[in-house]
Amino acid sequence: MTGSATEGIKIVLHPVSDLARAKAVYAALLGIEPQADSSYYVGFDAAGQHIGLLPGGGPQGMSSPVAYWQVPDIEAKLAEVTAAGATVKEPARDVGSGRLVATVTDPDGNVLGLLQDPIETR
């Protein structure tokens, strides 16, 4: 195979219908305030990645990929993002070897994944 290995997800753009509601959920998920915050775009720079929110509606029937955000305490993060307006889609469950995953939806139905590795592998 030619080319270079991926460096991971660097930019993820999410179309949203209510920028203020979405901004609250993503700020809670990422644990930071946005670096770009205007009426036409909200952007967060977190751990070498850029997450952008674009006003104008949800995915409109298009399938969106699910990015799994690694967190130290999945239950605490689930509580934090649901308090900010997200809805639990799939509660935390063990997918093997103590790795926990869960998904939530933001106010527009975009699916966000959470992942917690076992303490001994961190």
Secondary structure, 3 states (H helix, E strand, C coil): CCCCCCCCCCEEEEEECCHHHHHHHHHHHHCCCCCEECCCCEEEEECCEEEEEEECCCCCCCCCCCCEEECCCHHHHHHHHHHCCCEEEEEEEECCCCCEEEEEECCCCCEEEEEECCHHHC
